[in-house]
Amino acid sequence: MLSVYSDFIRIRFLTMLAYRINYYSGILIYTLNIGVYYFTYMAIYGGGSKELGGFTAAQMTTYVAVSWMARAFYFNNLDREISTDIRDGSIAIQIIRPYNYILVKMTQGLGEGMFRFLMLMIPGMLIAILLFPVELPRDPYAWIGFLVMLFFSFLINSQLNVITGLSAFFIENNEGMMRMKRVIVDLFSGLVVPISLFPGWLERLSAWLPFQAITYLPGSVFTGRVQGTGIWNVLGIQILWFILLLIPMIIIWRLARRRLFVQGG
């Protein structure tokens, strides 16, 4: 059975490879995003050595670069894929097949993520290092911790996508919900603005939400703001959210299967 799911990873990877030319423009777009944020923050710092939200200018540059390039790995459109399957009725066929539909979607997302890691994130990060003063971690534990946390970033983001996609069972057209989810994830994960720059009440609220585990916590490890045993503490937060998000995902999936109806099918 495991070989079946590994085949889904391989097939999605090969499918993405067939259209790899599209990701060259993706590297350019992500690099431009990093450039915009870099020059914006440098203007705010004013060339001084002061800290902003606990970030030095060098740490902020590194955080911006690694956060955007990490997004290249964990980003996927599983919510849209699931919604499309529900609307066109193809999910009715997939449910009766001898595999778990949700697990298939997660493995397909992983195959896409692996492609993005190799073809977008790594080349993009190398370009960012050449163009901007990015400081790489010197502590090997920071590298190990970051890579492990990056995988959990993918899992948590994919869980949120699956939950959003399955909502199409109940509200039929969840386009608005998908757009809202994307904005919320980008904002409260710390991608657009580091969470430490939020107002105090909003920063405290963000600490109780799963979104920080997607970008802000891995970025804090990579920049050295979290070190030593703190790395494993923030990794524990990611693992906790991964487990907690399994609960609504499983409940919604079971309810959805009972409610199954095909729109236009």
C-alpha positions as CSV (number, residue, x, y, z in Angstrom):
1,M,0.0,0.0,0.0
2,L,2.9,2.4,0.8
3,S,4.2,1.9,-2.7
4,V,0.9,3.1,-4.1
5,Y,1.2,6.4,-2.3
6,S,4.9,6.7,-3.2
7,D,3.8,6.4,-6.8
8,F,1.5,9.4,-6.4
9,I,4.5,11.4,-5.2
10,R,6.6,10.3,-8.1
11,I,3.8,10.9,-10.7
12,R,3.1,14.5,-9.4
13,F,6.9,15.2,-9.3
14,L,7.2,14.1,-13.0
15,T,4.1,16.0,-14.0
16,M,5.6,19.2,-12.5
17,L,8.9,18.4,-14.2
18,A,7.1,18.4,-17.6
19,Y,6.2,22.0,-17.0
20,R,9.4,23.1,-15.3
21,I,9.8,26.1,-17.6
22,N,7.0,27.8,-15.7
23,Y,9.1,27.8,-12.5
24,Y,11.8,29.9,-14.0
25,S,9.4,32.8,-13.9
26,G,8.5,31.8,-10.4
27,I,12.1,32.2,-9.3
28,L,12.1,35.7,-10.8
29,I,8.8,36.6,-9.0
30,Y,10.0,35.4,-5.6
31,T,13.3,37.2,-6.0
32,L,11.4,40.4,-6.9
33,N,9.2,39.9,-3.8
34,I,12.3,39.6,-1.6
35,G,13.8,42.7,-3.3
36,V,10.8,44.8,-2.5
37,Y,10.7,43.8,1.1
38,Y,14.4,44.1,1.5
39,F,14.6,47.7,0.2
40,T,11.4,48.6,2.2
41,Y,12.9,47.3,5.5
42,M,16.3,48.9,4.8
43,A,14.6,52.2,4.4
44,I,12.8,51.7,7.7
45,Y,16.1,50.7,9.4
46,G,17.8,53.7,7.8
47,G,21.1,52.0,7.5
48,G,21.5,51.9,11.3
49,S,22.2,48.9,13.6
50,K,19.0,49.3,15.6
51,E,16.6,46.4,16.1
52,L,13.0,46.2,14.8
53,G,10.7,43.7,16.5
54,G,13.7,41.9,17.8
55,F,15.3,41.6,14.3
56,T,18.6,43.2,13.4
57,A,18.8,44.5,9.8
58,A,20.8,41.4,8.8
59,Q,18.3,39.1,10.5
60,M,15.4,40.8,8.8
61,T,17.0,40.4,5.4
62,T,17.6,36.7,6.0
63,Y,14.1,36.2,7.4
64,V,12.5,37.8,4.3
65,A,14.6,35.7,1.9
66,V,14.2,32.3,3.7
67,S,10.5,32.9,4.4
68,W,9.6,33.6,0.7
69,M,11.8,30.7,-0.5
70,A,10.3,28.4,2.1
71,R,6.8,29.3,0.7
72,A,8.0,27.9,-2.6
73,F,8.2,24.5,-0.9
74,Y,5.1,24.4,1.3
75,F,2.7,26.2,-1.1
76,N,0.2,24.1,-3.0
77,N,-3.3,24.3,-4.4
78,L,-4.8,21.2,-2.7
79,D,-7.8,23.3,-1.6
80,R,-8.6,24.2,-5.2
81,E,-8.0,20.6,-6.5
82,I,-10.4,19.1,-3.9
83,S,-13.0,21.8,-4.6
84,T,-12.8,21.0,-8.3
85,D,-13.2,17.2,-7.6
86,I,-16.3,17.9,-5.5
87,R,-17.9,20.3,-8.0
88,D,-17.3,18.1,-11.1
89,G,-18.3,14.9,-9.3
90,S,-15.0,13.0,-9.9
91,I,-14.6,12.6,-6.1
92,A,-17.5,10.1,-6.1
93,I,-15.2,7.8,-8.2
94,Q,-12.1,8.5,-6.2
95,I,-13.8,7.7,-2.9
96,I,-14.6,4.1,-3.9
97,R,-11.1,3.4,-5.1
98,P,-8.8,1.3,-2.8
99,Y,-6.9,4.2,-1.3
100,N,-7.5,7.0,1.1
101,Y,-8.4,10.1,-0.9
102,I,-7.1,12.6,1.6
103,L,-3.8,10.8,1.9
104,V,-3.5,10.7,-1.9
105,K,-3.9,14.5,-2.0
106,M,-1.3,15.0,0.7
107,T,1.2,12.8,-1.1
108,Q,0.5,14.6,-4.4
109,G,1.2,17.9,-2.6
110,L,4.4,16.4,-1.3
111,G,5.5,15.4,-4.8
112,E,4.8,19.0,-5.9
113,G,6.7,20.3,-2.8
114,M,9.7,18.2,-3.6
115,F,9.8,19.6,-7.1
116,R,9.4,23.1,-5.9
117,F,12.2,22.5,-3.3
118,L,14.7,21.4,-6.0
119,M,13.6,23.6,-8.9
120,L,12.5,26.8,-7.2
121,M,13.5,27.1,-3.6
122,I,17.2,26.1,-3.8
123,P,18.0,28.0,-7.0
124,G,16.0,31.0,-5.7
125,M,17.8,31.0,-2.4
126,L,21.1,30.9,-4.2
127,I,20.2,33.9,-6.3
128,A,18.9,35.7,-3.1
129,I,22.3,35.0,-1.4
130,L,24.1,36.6,-4.4
131,L,21.8,39.7,-4.5
132,F,21.1,40.4,-0.9
133,P,23.2,40.2,2.4
134,V,21.7,37.0,3.6
135,E,23.4,35.4,6.6
136,L,23.3,31.6,6.7
137,P,23.3,29.7,10.0
138,R,26.6,28.5,11.3
139,D,25.0,26.1,13.8
140,P,24.3,22.7,12.2
141,Y,21.4,22.2,14.6
142,A,19.8,25.3,13.1
143,W,20.0,23.7,9.7
144,I,18.6,20.4,10.9
145,G,15.9,22.1,12.9
146,F,14.9,24.3,10.0
147,L,14.7,21.5,7.5
148,V,12.6,19.4,9.8
149,M,10.4,22.4,10.5
150,L,10.1,23.1,6.8
151,F,8.5,19.7,6.4
152,F,6.0,20.3,9.1
153,S,5.3,23.7,7.5
154,F,4.2,21.8,4.4
155,L,2.1,19.4,6.5
156,I,0.3,22.1,8.4
157,N,-0.3,24.3,5.4
158,S,-1.6,21.2,3.4
159,Q,-3.9,20.3,6.3
160,L,-5.4,23.8,6.2
161,N,-5.8,23.5,2.4
162,V,-7.5,20.1,2.8
163,I,-10.0,21.5,5.4
164,T,-10.7,24.5,3.2
165,G,-11.2,22.3,0.1
166,L,-13.5,19.9,1.9
167,S,-15.8,22.8,2.9
168,A,-17.1,22.7,-0.7
169,F,-19.2,19.7,0.4
170,F,-21.2,22.0,2.7
171,I,-21.2,25.4,1.0
172,E,-20.9,24.2,-2.6
173,N,-19.0,27.3,-3.8
174,N,-16.0,28.0,-1.5
175,E,-14.1,30.3,-3.8
176,G,-14.3,33.2,-1.3
177,M,-13.2,31.0,1.6
178,M,-10.2,29.8,-0.4
179,R,-9.1,33.4,-1.1
180,M,-9.7,34.5,2.5
181,K,-7.7,31.5,3.8
182,R,-4.8,32.4,1.5
183,V,-4.7,36.0,2.8
184,I,-5.0,34.9,6.4
185,V,-2.2,32.3,6.1
186,D,0.2,34.8,4.4
187,L,-0.5,37.5,7.0
188,F,-0.7,35.5,10.2
189,S,2.1,33.1,9.3
190,G,4.5,36.0,9.4
191,L,5.2,36.0,5.6
192,V,4.0,39.5,4.9
193,V,5.1,41.0,8.2
194,P,7.0,39.2,11.0
195,I,4.7,38.4,13.9
196,S,6.9,40.3,16.3
197,L,6.0,43.5,14.5
198,F,2.3,43.0,15.2
199,P,0.6,45.1,17.9
200,G,0.9,43.4,21.3
201,W,-2.7,42.1,21.4
202,L,-2.4,40.7,17.8
203,E,0.9,39.1,18.5
204,R,-0.5,37.4,21.6
205,L,-3.5,36.2,19.5
206,S,-1.2,34.9,16.8
207,A,0.6,32.7,19.4
208,W,-2.7,30.7,19.8
209,L,-3.2,30.2,16.1
210,P,-1.5,27.5,13.9
211,F,-0.3,29.9,11.2
212,Q,2.9,31.0,13.0
213,A,4.1,27.4,12.7
214,I,4.1,27.7,8.9
215,T,6.6,30.6,8.4
216,Y,7.5,32.6,11.5
217,L,8.8,29.8,13.7
218,P,11.0,28.2,11.0
219,G,12.2,31.6,10.0
220,S,13.1,32.5,13.6
221,V,15.2,29.3,13.8
222,F,17.0,30.0,10.5
223,T,17.9,33.6,11.5
224,G,19.2,32.5,14.9
225,R,16.5,34.3,16.9
226,V,15.7,30.8,18.3
227,Q,18.7,28.7,19.3
228,G,19.7,25.6,21.3
229,T,16.8,23.8,23.1
230,G,14.5,26.6,21.9
231,I,14.7,24.9,18.4
232,W,13.1,21.8,19.7
233,N,10.5,23.7,21.7
234,V,9.2,25.5,18.6
235,L,9.4,22.2,16.7
236,G,7.1,20.8,19.4
237,I,4.7,23.6,18.7
238,Q,4.6,22.5,15.1
239,I,4.0,18.9,16.0
240,L,1.3,19.9,18.4
241,W,-0.6,21.9,15.7
242,F,-0.1,19.0,13.2
243,I,-1.8,16.6,15.6
244,L,-4.6,19.1,16.5
245,L,-5.4,19.9,12.8
246,L,-5.8,16.1,12.2
247,I,-9.0,16.2,14.3
248,P,-11.1,18.7,12.3
249,M,-9.7,17.3,9.1
250,I,-10.9,13.7,9.9
251,I,-14.2,14.9,11.3
252,I,-15.0,17.0,8.2
253,W,-14.0,14.2,5.9
254,R,-16.3,11.7,7.7
255,L,-19.2,14.2,7.6
256,A,-18.5,15.0,4.0
257,R,-18.7,11.4,2.9
258,R,-22.1,11.1,4.6
259,R,-23.3,14.2,2.9
260,L,-21.8,13.3,-0.5
261,F,-23.7,14.8,-3.4
262,V,-22.5,15.6,-6.9
263,Q,-23.0,19.0,-8.3
264,G,-23.9,18.8,-12.0
265,G,-23.1,15.1,-12.0
